[in-house]
Amino acid sequence: MRATKQFNNVDTQSKITINTDELQAMLSCGRYSAIQIGEAAEARIQIGKRIFWNVEKIKSYINSISV
């Protein structure tokens, strides 16, 4: 299997989608919690075996549940 090309010089604030590791970093939580939040926000995108998360949906969900 070929390795996925990483784009390290792209600003994370300008990304449309992120992977699960980046979601964990963005939310400052563990993998299980990050996946729960992503699924609650209905932000999961699956392309083949790869999972991406819609950043805008995550942000709007976090804003809507915060007091």
mmCIF file as Biopython writes it, N, C-alpha, C and O atoms, coordinates in Angstrom:
data_model
#
loop_
_atom_site.group_PDB
_atom_site.id
_atom_site.type_symbol
_atom_site.label_atom_id
_atom_site.label_alt_id
_atom_site.label_comp_id
_atom_site.label_asym_id
_atom_site.label_entity_id
_atom_site.label_seq_id
_atom_site.pdbx_PDB_ins_code
_atom_site.Cartn_x
_atom_site.Cartn_y
_atom_site.Cartn_z
_atom_site.occupancy
_atom_site.B_iso_or_equiv
_atom_site.auth_seq_id
_atom_site.auth_asym_id
_atom_site.pdbx_PDB_model_num
ATOM 1   N N  . MET A ? 1  ? 0.836   -1.172 0.000  1.0 0.0 1  A 1 
ATOM 2   C CA . MET A ? 1  ? 0.000   0.000  0.000  1.0 0.0 1  A 1 
ATOM 3   C C  . MET A ? 1  ? 0.885   1.240  0.000  1.0 0.0 1  A 1 
ATOM 4   O O  . MET A ? 1  ? 1.875   1.306  0.727  1.0 0.0 1  A 1 
ATOM 5   N N  . ARG A ? 2  ? 0.526   2.201  -0.805 1.0 0.0 2  A 1 
ATOM 6   C CA . ARG A ? 2  ? 1.300   3.440  -0.864 1.0 0.0 2  A 1 
ATOM 7   C C  . ARG A ? 2  ? 0.979   4.334  0.322  1.0 0.0 2  A 1 
ATOM 8   O O  . ARG A ? 2  ? -0.146  4.356  0.820  1.0 0.0 2  A 1 
ATOM 9   N N  . ALA A ? 3  ? 1.984   5.064  0.761  1.0 0.0 3  A 1 
ATOM 10  C CA . ALA A ? 3  ? 1.787   6.014  1.849  1.0 0.0 3  A 1 
ATOM 11  C C  . ALA A ? 3  ? 1.020   7.226  1.336  1.0 0.0 3  A 1 
ATOM 12  O O  . ALA A ? 3  ? 1.174   7.634  0.185  1.0 0.0 3  A 1 
ATOM 13  N N  . THR A ? 4  ? 0.198   7.790  2.203  1.0 0.0 4  A 1 
ATOM 14  C CA . THR A ? 4  ? -0.565  8.977  1.854  1.0 0.0 4  A 1 
ATOM 15  C C  . THR A ? 4  ? 0.344   10.193 1.908  1.0 0.0 4  A 1 
ATOM 16  O O  . THR A ? 4  ? 1.133   10.343 2.841  1.0 0.0 4  A 1 
ATOM 17  N N  . LYS A ? 5  ? 0.237   11.050 0.923  1.0 0.0 5  A 1 
ATOM 18  C CA . LYS A ? 5  ? 1.055   12.251 0.894  1.0 0.0 5  A 1 
ATOM 19  C C  . LYS A ? 5  ? 0.533   13.244 1.932  1.0 0.0 5  A 1 
ATOM 20  O O  . LYS A ? 5  ? -0.662  13.535 1.984  1.0 0.0 5  A 1 
ATOM 21  N N  . GLN A ? 6  ? 1.432   13.749 2.744  1.0 0.0 6  A 1 
ATOM 22  C CA . GLN A ? 6  ? 1.066   14.704 3.782  1.0 0.0 6  A 1 
ATOM 23  C C  . GLN A ? 6  ? 1.374   16.121 3.319  1.0 0.0 6  A 1 
ATOM 24  O O  . GLN A ? 6  ? 2.438   16.378 2.756  1.0 0.0 6  A 1 
ATOM 25  N N  . PHE A ? 7  ? 0.454   17.026 3.551  1.0 0.0 7  A 1 
ATOM 26  C CA . PHE A ? 7  ? 0.642   18.434 3.217  1.0 0.0 7  A 1 
ATOM 27  C C  . PHE A ? 7  ? 0.803   19.204 4.516  1.0 0.0 7  A 1 
ATOM 28  O O  . PHE A ? 7  ? -0.174  19.709 5.068  1.0 0.0 7  A 1 
ATOM 29  N N  . ASN A ? 8  ? 2.028   19.294 5.003  1.0 0.0 8  A 1 
ATOM 30  C CA . ASN A ? 8  ? 2.292   19.916 6.296  1.0 0.0 8  A 1 
ATOM 31  C C  . ASN A ? 8  ? 2.302   21.436 6.236  1.0 0.0 8  A 1 
ATOM 32  O O  . ASN A ? 8  ? 2.180   22.092 7.271  1.0 0.0 8  A 1 
ATOM 33  N N  . ASN A ? 9  ? 2.446   22.004 5.052  1.0 0.0 9  A 1 
ATOM 34  C CA . ASN A ? 9  ? 2.546   23.453 4.957  1.0 0.0 9  A 1 
ATOM 35  C C  . ASN A ? 9  ? 1.189   24.131 4.779  1.0 0.0 9  A 1 
ATOM 36  O O  . ASN A ? 9  ? 1.141   25.346 4.584  1.0 0.0 9  A 1 
ATOM 37  N N  . VAL A ? 10 ? 0.090   23.385 4.839  1.0 0.0 10 A 1 
ATOM 38  C CA . VAL A ? 10 ? -1.252  23.946 4.690  1.0 0.0 10 A 1 
ATOM 39  C C  . VAL A ? 10 ? -1.743  24.393 6.068  1.0 0.0 10 A 1 
ATOM 40  O O  . VAL A ? 10 ? -1.632  23.652 7.045  1.0 0.0 10 A 1 
ATOM 41  N N  . ASP A ? 11 ? -2.278  25.595 6.134  1.0 0.0 11 A 1 
ATOM 42  C CA . ASP A ? 11 ? -2.810  26.133 7.381  1.0 0.0 11 A 1 
ATOM 43  C C  . ASP A ? 11 ? -4.056  25.346 7.784  1.0 0.0 11 A 1 
ATOM 44  O O  . ASP A ? 11 ? -4.967  25.168 6.975  1.0 0.0 11 A 1 
ATOM 45  N N  . THR A ? 12 ? -4.098  24.875 9.025  1.0 0.0 12 A 1 
ATOM 46  C CA . THR A ? 12 ? -5.233  24.070 9.479  1.0 0.0 12 A 1 
ATOM 47  C C  . THR A ? 12 ? -6.523  24.876 9.545  1.0 0.0 12 A 1 
ATOM 48  O O  . THR A ? 12 ? -7.606  24.296 9.478  1.0 0.0 12 A 1 
ATOM 49  N N  . GLN A ? 13 ? -6.437  26.188 9.672  1.0 0.0 13 A 1 
ATOM 50  C CA . GLN A ? 13 ? -7.639  27.020 9.721  1.0 0.0 13 A 1 
ATOM 51  C C  . GLN A ? 13 ? -8.329  27.114 8.366  1.0 0.0 13 A 1 
ATOM 52  O O  . GLN A ? 13 ? -9.524  27.403 8.302  1.0 0.0 13 A 1 
ATOM 53  N N  . SER A ? 14 ? -7.599  26.874 7.288  1.0 0.0 14 A 1 
ATOM 54  C CA . SER A ? 14 ? -8.177  26.991 5.953  1.0 0.0 14 A 1 
ATOM 55  C C  . SER A ? 14 ? -8.634  25.650 5.378  1.0 0.0 14 A 1 
ATOM 56  O O  . SER A ? 14 ? -9.125  25.604 4.250  1.0 0.0 14 A 1 
ATOM 57  N N  . LYS A ? 15 ? -8.482  24.567 6.124  1.0 0.0 15 A 1 
ATOM 58  C CA . LYS A ? 15 ? -8.883  23.252 5.638  1.0 0.0 15 A 1 
ATOM 59  C C  . LYS A ? 15 ? -10.404 23.099 5.682  1.0 0.0 15 A 1 
ATOM 60  O O  . LYS A ? 15 ? -11.063 23.609 6.588  1.0 0.0 15 A 1 
ATOM 61  N N  . ILE A ? 16 ? -10.944 22.401 4.707  1.0 0.0 16 A 1 
ATOM 62  C CA . ILE A ? 16 ? -12.380 22.118 4.658  1.0 0.0 16 A 1 
ATOM 63  C C  . ILE A ? 16 ? -12.680 20.843 5.433  1.0 0.0 16 A 1 
ATOM 64  O O  . ILE A ? 16 ? -13.673 20.766 6.156  1.0 0.0 16 A 1 
ATOM 65  N N  . THR A ? 17 ? -11.820 19.847 5.278  1.0 0.0 17 A 1 
ATOM 66  C CA . THR A ? 17 ? -11.958 18.598 6.016  1.0 0.0 17 A 1 
ATOM 67  C C  . THR A ? 17 ? -10.657 18.270 6.711  1.0 0.0 17 A 1 
ATOM 68  O O  . THR A ? 17 ? -9.587  18.736 6.321  1.0 0.0 17 A 1 
ATOM 69  N N  . ILE A ? 18 ? -10.769 17.455 7.754  1.0 0.0 18 A 1 
ATOM 70  C CA . ILE A ? 18 ? -9.601  17.014 8.507  1.0 0.0 18 A 1 
ATOM 71  C C  . ILE A ? 18 ? -9.746  15.529 8.790  1.0 0.0 18 A 1 
ATOM 72  O O  . ILE A ? 18 ? -10.847 14.982 8.718  1.0 0.0 18 A 1 
ATOM 73  N N  . ASN A ? 19 ? -8.637  14.877 9.111  1.0 0.0 19 A 1 
ATOM 74  C CA . ASN A ? 19 ? -8.716  13.467 9.485  1.0 0.0 19 A 1 
ATOM 75  C C  . ASN A ? 19 ? -8.935  13.362 10.994 1.0 0.0 19 A 1 
ATOM 76  O O  . ASN A ? 19 ? -8.992  14.378 11.686 1.0 0.0 19 A 1 
ATOM 77  N N  . THR A ? 20 ? -9.056  12.151 11.497 1.0 0.0 20 A 1 
ATOM 78  C CA . THR A ? 20 ? -9.397  11.947 12.907 1.0 0.0 20 A 1 
ATOM 79  C C  . THR A ? 20 ? -8.305  12.455 13.840 1.0 0.0 20 A 1 
ATOM 80  O O  . THR A ? 20 ? -8.606  13.010 14.896 1.0 0.0 20 A 1 
ATOM 81  N N  . ASP A ? 21 ? -7.045  12.275 13.466 1.0 0.0 21 A 1 
ATOM 82  C CA . ASP A ? 21 ? -5.957  12.773 14.307 1.0 0.0 21 A 1 
ATOM 83  C C  . ASP A ? 21 ? -6.003  14.298 14.426 1.0 0.0 21 A 1 
ATOM 84  O O  . ASP A ? 21 ? -5.795  14.847 15.507 1.0 0.0 21 A 1 
ATOM 85  N N  . GLU A ? 22 ? -6.273  14.967 13.324 1.0 0.0 22 A 1 
ATOM 86  C CA . GLU A ? 22 ? -6.379  16.427 13.349 1.0 0.0 22 A 1 
ATOM 87  C C  . GLU A ? 22 ? -7.619  16.864 14.126 1.0 0.0 22 A 1 
ATOM 88  O O  . GLU A ? 22 ? -7.603  17.905 14.783 1.0 0.0 22 A 1 
ATOM 89  N N  . LEU A ? 23 ? -8.690  16.078 14.055 1.0 0.0 23 A 1 
ATOM 90  C CA . LEU A ? 23 ? -9.898  16.375 14.834 1.0 0.0 23 A 1 
ATOM 91  C C  . LEU A ? 23 ? -9.607  16.299 16.319 1.0 0.0 23 A 1 
ATOM 92  O O  . LEU A ? 23 ? -10.058 17.148 17.087 1.0 0.0 23 A 1 
ATOM 93  N N  . GLN A ? 24 ? -8.858  15.291 16.726 1.0 0.0 24 A 1 
ATOM 94  C CA . GLN A ? 24 ? -8.454  15.169 18.120 1.0 0.0 24 A 1 
ATOM 95  C C  . GLN A ? 24 ? -7.657  16.389 18.566 1.0 0.0 24 A 1 
ATOM 96  O O  . GLN A ? 24 ? -7.885  16.926 19.650 1.0 0.0 24 A 1 
ATOM 97  N N  . ALA A ? 25 ? -6.734  16.818 17.736 1.0 0.0 25 A 1 
ATOM 98  C CA . ALA A ? 25 ? -5.907  17.978 18.072 1.0 0.0 25 A 1 
ATOM 99  C C  . ALA A ? 25 ? -6.764  19.244 18.127 1.0 0.0 25 A 1 
ATOM 100 O O  . ALA A ? 25 ? -6.578  20.080 19.012 1.0 0.0 25 A 1 
ATOM 101 N N  . MET A ? 26 ? -7.696  19.387 17.190 1.0 0.0 26 A 1 
ATOM 102 C CA . MET A ? 26 ? -8.544  20.573 17.143 1.0 0.0 26 A 1 
ATOM 103 C C  . MET A ? 26 ? -9.435  20.662 18.386 1.0 0.0 26 A 1 
ATOM 104 O O  . MET A ? 26 ? -9.648  21.750 18.920 1.0 0.0 26 A 1 
ATOM 105 N N  . LEU A ? 27 ? -9.954  19.519 18.845 1.0 0.0 27 A 1 
ATOM 106 C CA . LEU A ? 27 ? -10.859 19.497 19.991 1.0 0.0 27 A 1 
ATOM 107 C C  . LEU A ? 27 ? -10.133 19.308 21.314 1.0 0.0 27 A 1 
ATOM 108 O O  . LEU A ? 27 ? -10.742 19.440 22.375 1.0 0.0 27 A 1 
ATOM 109 N N  . SER A ? 28 ? -8.862  19.005 21.267 1.0 0.0 28 A 1 
ATOM 110 C CA . SER A ? 28 ? -8.053  18.736 22.466 1.0 0.0 28 A 1 
ATOM 111 C C  . SER A ? 28 ? -8.676  17.637 23.314 1.0 0.0 28 A 1 
ATOM 112 O O  . SER A ? 28 ? -8.859  17.796 24.521 1.0 0.0 28 A 1 
ATOM 113 N N  . CYS A ? 29 ? -8.997  16.530 22.676 1.0 0.0 29 A 1 
ATOM 114 C CA . CYS A ? 29 ? -9.566  15.400 23.397 1.0 0.0 29 A 1 
ATOM 115 C C  . CYS A ? 29 ? -9.074  14.105 22.768 1.0 0.0 29 A 1 
ATOM 116 O O  . CYS A ? 29 ? -8.353  14.119 21.770 1.0 0.0 29 A 1 
ATOM 117 N N  . GLY A ? 30 ? -9.467  13.000 23.357 1.0 0.0 30 A 1 
ATOM 118 C CA . GLY A ? 30 ? -9.058  11.696 22.867 1.0 0.0 30 A 1 
ATOM 119 C C  . GLY A ? 30 ? -9.819  11.274 21.625 1.0 0.0 30 A 1 
ATOM 120 O O  . GLY A ? 30 ? -10.739 11.952 21.167 1.0 0.0 30 A 1 
ATOM 121 N N  . ARG A ? 31 ? -9.407  10.135 21.097 1.0 0.0 31 A 1 
ATOM 122 C CA . ARG A ? 31 ? -9.992  9.630  19.857 1.0 0.0 31 A 1 
ATOM 123 C C  . ARG A ? 31 ? -11.477 9.317  20.012 1.0 0.0 31 A 1 
ATOM 124 O O  . ARG A ? 31 ? -12.280 9.697  19.160 1.0 0.0 31 A 1 
ATOM 125 N N  . TYR A ? 32 ? -11.844 8.635  21.082 1.0 0.0 32 A 1 
ATOM 126 C CA . TYR A ? 32 ? -13.236 8.248  21.289 1.0 0.0 32 A 1 
ATOM 127 C C  . TYR A ? 32 ? -14.139 9.474  21.394 1.0 0.0 32 A 1 
ATOM 128 O O  . TYR A ? 32 ? -15.194 9.519  20.761 1.0 0.0 32 A 1 
ATOM 129 N N  . SER A ? 33 ? -13.741 10.457 22.178 1.0 0.0 33 A 1 
ATOM 130 C CA . SER A ? 33 ? -14.540 11.679 22.339 1.0 0.0 33 A 1 
ATOM 131 C C  . SER A ? 33 ? -14.621 12.471 21.047 1.0 0.0 33 A 1 
ATOM 132 O O  . SER A ? 33 ? -15.676 13.013 20.717 1.0 0.0 33 A 1 
ATOM 133 N N  . ALA A ? 34 ? -13.527 12.546 20.315 1.0 0.0 34 A 1 
ATOM 134 C CA . ALA A ? 34 ? -13.512 13.281 19.052 1.0 0.0 34 A 1 
ATOM 135 C C  . ALA A ? 34 ? -14.469 12.646 18.050 1.0 0.0 34 A 1 
ATOM 136 O O  . ALA A ? 34 ? -15.192 13.354 17.349 1.0 0.0 34 A 1 
ATOM 137 N N  . ILE A ? 35 ? -14.479 11.327 17.977 1.0 0.0 35 A 1 
ATOM 138 C CA . ILE A ? 35 ? -15.384 10.630 17.066 1.0 0.0 35 A 1 
ATOM 139 C C  . ILE A ? 35 ? -16.833 10.821 17.491 1.0 0.0 35 A 1 
ATOM 140 O O  . ILE A ? 35 ? -17.704 11.006 16.642 1.0 0.0 35 A 1 
ATOM 141 N N  . GLN A ? 36 ? -17.104 10.778 18.793 1.0 0.0 36 A 1 
ATOM 142 C CA . GLN A ? 36 ? -18.467 11.012 19.281 1.0 0.0 36 A 1 
ATOM 143 C C  . GLN A ? 36 ? -18.951 12.406 18.910 1.0 0.0 36 A 1 
ATOM 144 O O  . GLN A ? 36 ? -20.087 12.565 18.464 1.0 0.0 36 A 1 
ATOM 145 N N  . ILE A ? 37 ? -18.113 13.408 19.086 1.0 0.0 37 A 1 
ATOM 146 C CA . ILE A ? 37 ? -18.488 14.785 18.748 1.0 0.0 37 A 1 
ATOM 147 C C  . ILE A ? 37 ? -18.696 14.910 17.242 1.0 0.0 37 A 1 
ATOM 148 O O  . ILE A ? 37 ? -19.664 15.533 16.805 1.0 0.0 37 A 1 
ATOM 149 N N  . GLY A ? 38 ? -17.816 14.336 16.454 1.0 0.0 38 A 1 
ATOM 150 C CA . GLY A ? 38 ? -17.937 14.391 15.004 1.0 0.0 38 A 1 
ATOM 151 C C  . GLY A ? 38 ? -19.202 13.736 14.492 1.0 0.0 38 A 1 
ATOM 152 O O  . GLY A ? 38 ? -19.842 14.248 13.574 1.0 0.0 38 A 1 
ATOM 153 N N  . GLU A ? 39 ? -19.567 12.606 15.079 1.0 0.0 39 A 1 
ATOM 154 C CA . GLU A ? 39 ? -20.787 11.915 14.666 1.0 0.0 39 A 1 
ATOM 155 C C  . GLU A ? 39 ? -22.032 12.649 15.140 1.0 0.0 39 A 1 
ATOM 156 O O  . GLU A ? 39 ? -23.039 12.674 14.432 1.0 0.0 39 A 1 
ATOM 157 N N  . ALA A ? 40 ? -21.980 13.245 16.319 1.0 0.0 40 A 1 
ATOM 158 C CA . ALA A ? 40 ? -23.112 14.028 16.811 1.0 0.0 40 A 1 
ATOM 159 C C  . ALA A ? 40 ? -23.344 15.256 15.932 1.0 0.0 40 A 1 
ATOM 160 O O  . ALA A ? 40 ? -24.480 15.699 15.761 1.0 0.0 40 A 1 
ATOM 161 N N  . ALA A ? 41 ? -22.268 15.800 15.379 1.0 0.0 41 A 1 
ATOM 162 C CA . ALA A ? 41 ? -22.360 16.957 14.494 1.0 0.0 41 A 1 
ATOM 163 C C  . ALA A ? 41 ? -22.731 16.560 13.069 1.0 0.0 41 A 1 
ATOM 164 O O  . ALA A ? 41 ? -22.928 17.423 12.214 1.0 0.0 41 A 1 
ATOM 165 N N  . GLU A ? 42 ? -22.826 15.254 12.813 1.0 0.0 42 A 1 
ATOM 166 C CA . GLU A ? 42 ? -23.108 14.725 11.472 1.0 0.0 42 A 1 
ATOM 167 C C  . GLU A ? 42 ? -22.088 15.249 10.455 1.0 0.0 42 A 1 
ATOM 168 O O  . GLU A ? 42 ? -22.442 15.675 9.356  1.0 0.0 42 A 1 
ATOM 169 N N  . ALA A ? 43 ? -20.820 15.204 10.853 1.0 0.0 43 A 1 
ATOM 170 C CA . ALA A ? 43 ? -19.745 15.763 10.041 1.0 0.0 43 A 1 
ATOM 171 C C  . ALA A ? 43 ? -18.867 14.693 9.402  1.0 0.0 43 A 1 
ATOM 172 O O  . ALA A ? 43 ? -17.848 15.019 8.794  1.0 0.0 43 A 1 
ATOM 173 N N  . ARG A ? 44 ? -19.238 13.440 9.527  1.0 0.0 44 A 1 
ATOM 174 C CA . ARG A ? 44 ? -18.407 12.339 9.024  1.0 0.0 44 A 1 
ATOM 175 C C  . ARG A ? 44 ? -18.543 12.199 7.513  1.0 0.0 44 A 1 
ATOM 176 O O  . ARG A ? 44 ? -19.649 12.190 6.971  1.0 0.0 44 A 1 
ATOM 177 N N  . ILE A ? 45 ? -17.396 12.089 6.842  1.0 0.0 45 A 1 
ATOM 178 C CA . ILE A ? 45 ? -17.341 11.876 5.395  1.0 0.0 45 A 1 
ATOM 179 C C  . ILE A ? 45 ? -16.471 10.645 5.174  1.0 0.0 45 A 1 
ATOM 180 O O  . ILE A ? 45 ? -15.316 10.616 5.598  1.0 0.0 45 A 1 
ATOM 181 N N  . GLN A ? 46 ? -17.020 9.629  4.511  1.0 0.0 46 A 1 
ATOM 182 C CA . GLN A ? 46 ? -16.247 8.423  4.239  1.0 0.0 46 A 1 
ATOM 183 C C  . GLN A ? 46 ? -16.047 8.284  2.747  1.0 0.0 46 A 1 
ATOM 184 O O  . GLN A ? 46 ? -17.003 8.268  1.972  1.0 0.0 46 A 1 
ATOM 185 N N  . ILE A ? 47 ? -14.783 8.183  2.357  1.0 0.0 47 A 1 
ATOM 186 C CA . ILE A ? 47 ? -14.403 7.967  0.965  1.0 0.0 47 A 1 
ATOM 187 C C  . ILE A ? 47 ? -13.547 6.707  0.951  1.0 0.0 47 A 1 
ATOM 188 O O  . ILE A ? 47 ? -12.386 6.729  1.360  1.0 0.0 47 A 1 
ATOM 189 N N  . GLY A ? 48 ? -14.125 5.615  0.479  1.0 0.0 48 A 1 
ATOM 190 C CA . GLY A ? 48 ? -13.431 4.342  0.554  1.0 0.0 48 A 1 
ATOM 191 C C  . GLY A ? 48 ? -13.277 3.951  2.011  1.0 0.0 48 A 1 
ATOM 192 O O  . GLY A ? 48 ? -14.261 3.880  2.748  1.0 0.0 48 A 1 
ATOM 193 N N  . LYS A ? 49 ? -12.046 3.697  2.427  1.0 0.0 49 A 1 
ATOM 194 C CA . LYS A ? 49 ? -11.778 3.364  3.823  1.0 0.0 49 A 1 
ATOM 195 C C  . LYS A ? 49 ? -11.386 4.585  4.651  1.0 0.0 49 A 1 
ATOM 196 O O  . LYS A ? 49 ? -11.281 4.503  5.875  1.0 0.0 49 A 1 
ATOM 197 N N  . ARG A ? 50 ? -11.175 5.700  3.992  1.0 0.0 50 A 1 
ATOM 198 C CA . ARG A ? 50 ? -10.713 6.905  4.689  1.0 0.0 50 A 1 
ATOM 199 C C  . ARG A ? 50 ? -11.883 7.668  5.283  1.0 0.0 50 A 1 
ATOM 200 O O  . ARG A ? 50 ? -12.961 7.744  4.692  1.0 0.0 50 A 1 
ATOM 201 N N  . ILE A ? 51 ? -11.654 8.229  6.456  1.0 0.0 51 A 1 
ATOM 202 C CA . ILE A ? 51 ? -12.667 9.009  7.159  1.0 0.0 51 A 1 
ATOM 203 C C  . ILE A ? 51 ? -12.166 10.444 7.277  1.0 0.0 51 A 1 
ATOM 204 O O  . ILE A ? 51 ? -11.045 10.687 7.722  1.0 0.0 51 A 1 
ATOM 205 N N  . PHE A ? 52 ? -13.004 11.382 6.877  1.0 0.0 52 A 1 
ATOM 206 C CA . PHE A ? 52 ? -12.719 12.803 7.028  1.0 0.0 52 A 1 
ATOM 207 C C  . PHE A ? 52 ? -13.842 13.430 7.843  1.0 0.0 52 A 1 
ATOM 208 O O  . PHE A ? 52 ? -14.916 12.845 7.983  1.0 0.0 52 A 1 
ATOM 209 N N  . TRP A ? 53 ? -13.594 14.607 8.372  1.0 0.0 53 A 1 
ATOM 210 C CA . TRP A ? 53 ? -14.575 15.325 9.174  1.0 0.0 53 A 1 
ATOM 211 C C  . TRP A ? 53 ? -14.734 16.731 8.624  1.0 0.0 53 A 1 
ATOM 212 O O  . TRP A ? 53 ? -13.743 17.414 8.367  1.0 0.0 53 A 1 
ATOM 213 N N  . ASN A ? 54 ? -15.979 17.169 8.442  1.0 0.0 54 A 1 
ATOM 214 C CA . ASN A ? 54 ? -16.292 18.493 7.934  1.0 0.0 54 A 1 
ATOM 215 C C  . ASN A ? 54 ? -16.069 19.510 9.058  1.0 0.0 54 A 1 
ATOM 216 O O  . ASN A ? 54 ? -16.768 19.482 10.071 1.0 0.0 54 A 1 
ATOM 217 N N  . VAL A ? 55 ? -15.113 20.387 8.881  1.0 0.0 55 A 1 
ATOM 218 C CA . VAL A ? 55 ? -14.714 21.333 9.919  1.0 0.0 55 A 1 
ATOM 219 C C  . VAL A ? 55 ? -15.834 22.318 10.244 1.0 0.0 55 A 1 
ATOM 220 O O  . VAL A ? 55 ? -16.063 22.618 11.416 1.0 0.0 55 A 1 
ATOM 221 N N  . GLU A ? 56 ? -16.523 22.818 9.247  1.0 0.0 56 A 1 
ATOM 222 C CA . GLU A ? 56 ? -17.592 23.799 9.483  1.0 0.0 56 A 1 
ATOM 223 C C  . GLU A ? 56 ? -18.720 23.208 10.316 1.0 0.0 56 A 1 
ATOM 224 O O  . GLU A ? 56 ? -19.249 23.878 11.203 1.0 0.0 56 A 1 
ATOM 225 N N  . LYS A ? 57 ? -19.095 21.964 10.043 1.0 0.0 57 A 1 
ATOM 226 C CA . LYS A ? 57 ? -20.151 21.319 10.827 1.0 0.0 57 A 1 
ATOM 227 C C  . LYS A ? 57 ? -19.710 21.109 12.269 1.0 0.0 57 A 1 
ATOM 228 O O  . LYS A ? 57 ? -20.506 21.270 13.194 1.0 0.0 57 A 1 
ATOM 229 N N  . ILE A ? 58 ? -18.454 20.752 12.462 1.0 0.0 58 A 1 
ATOM 230 C CA . ILE A ? 58 ? -17.915 20.574 13.819 1.0 0.0 58 A 1 
ATOM 231 C C  . ILE A ? 58 ? -17.970 21.887 14.579 1.0 0.0 58 A 1 
ATOM 232 O O  . ILE A ? 58 ? -18.429 21.932 15.720 1.0 0.0 58 A 1 
ATOM 233 N N  . LYS A ? 59 ? -17.500 22.961 13.943 1.0 0.0 59 A 1 
ATOM 234 C CA . LYS A ? 59 ? -17.478 24.269 14.605 1.0 0.0 59 A 1 
ATOM 235 C C  . LYS A ? 59 ? -18.883 24.759 14.941 1.0 0.0 59 A 1 
ATOM 236 O O  . LYS A ? 59 ? -19.108 25.276 16.034 1.0 0.0 59 A 1 
ATOM 237 N N  . SER A ? 60 ? -19.828 24.604 14.019 1.0 0.0 60 A 1 
ATOM 238 C CA . SER A ? 60 ? -21.190 25.065 14.292 1.0 0.0 60 A 1 
ATOM 239 C C  . SER A ? 60 ? -21.851 24.225 15.384 1.0 0.0 60 A 1 
ATOM 240 O O  . SER A ? 60 ? -22.623 24.748 16.188 1.0 0.0 60 A 1 
ATOM 241 N N  . TYR A ? 61 ? -21.550 22.919 15.414 1.0 0.0 61 A 1 
ATOM 242 C CA . TYR A ? 61 ? -22.092 22.059 16.464 1.0 0.0 61 A 1 
ATOM 243 C C  . TYR A ? 61 ? -21.544 22.461 17.826 1.0 0.0 61 A 1 
ATOM 244 O O  . TYR A ? 61 ? -22.300 22.552 18.793 1.0 0.0 61 A 1 
ATOM 245 N N  . ILE A ? 62 ? -20.255 22.701 17.912 1.0 0.0 62 A 1 
ATOM 246 C CA . ILE A ? 62 ? -19.636 23.111 19.179 1.0 0.0 62 A 1 
ATOM 247 C C  . ILE A ? 62 ? -20.237 24.434 19.652 1.0 0.0 62 A 1 
ATOM 248 O O  . ILE A ? 62 ? -20.525 24.597 20.838 1.0 0.0 62 A 1 
ATOM 249 N N  . ASN A ? 63 ? -20.426 25.380 18.726 1.0 0.0 63 A 1 
ATOM 250 C CA . ASN A ? 63 ? -21.027 26.656 19.092 1.0 0.0 63 A 1 
ATOM 251 C C  . ASN A ? 63 ? -22.469 26.495 19.561 1.0 0.0 63 A 1 
ATOM 252 O O  . ASN A ? 63 ? -22.908 27.212 20.460 1.0 0.0 63 A 1 
ATOM 253 N N  . SER A ? 64 ? -23.207 25.570 18.968 1.0 0.0 64 A 1 
ATOM 254 C CA . SER A ? 64 ? -24.609 25.398 19.337 1.0 0.0 64 A 1 
ATOM 255 C C  . SER A ? 64 ? -24.788 24.717 20.678 1.0 0.0 64 A 1 
ATOM 256 O O  . SER A ? 64 ? -25.783 24.970 21.357 1.0 0.0 64 A 1 
ATOM 257 N N  . ILE A ? 65 ? -23.859 23.856 21.088 1.0 0.0 65 A 1 
ATOM 258 C CA . ILE A ? 65 ? -24.012 23.170 22.376 1.0 0.0 65 A 1 
ATOM 259 C C  . ILE A ? 65 ? -23.344 23.921 23.525 1.0 0.0 65 A 1 
ATOM 260 O O  . ILE A ? 65 ? -23.570 23.589 24.688 1.0 0.0 65 A 1 
ATOM 261 N N  . SER A ? 66 ? -22.538 24.913 23.222 1.0 0.0 66 A 1 
ATOM 262 C CA . SER A ? 66 ? -21.879 25.661 24.298 1.0 0.0 66 A 1 
ATOM 263 C C  . SER A ? 66 ? -22.859 26.644 24.921 1.0 0.0 66 A 1 
ATOM 264 O O  . SER A ? 66 ? -23.731 27.191 24.246 1.0 0.0 66 A 1 
ATOM 265 N N  . VAL A ? 67 ? -22.702 26.850 26.184 1.0 0.0 67 A 1 
ATOM 266 C CA . VAL A ? 67 ? -23.633 27.718 26.925 1.0 0.0 67 A 1 
ATOM 267 C C  . VAL A ? 67 ? -23.094 29.121 27.010 1.0 0.0 67 A 1 
ATOM 268 O O  . VAL A ? 67 ? -23.736 29.994 27.595 1.0 0.0 67 A 1 
#
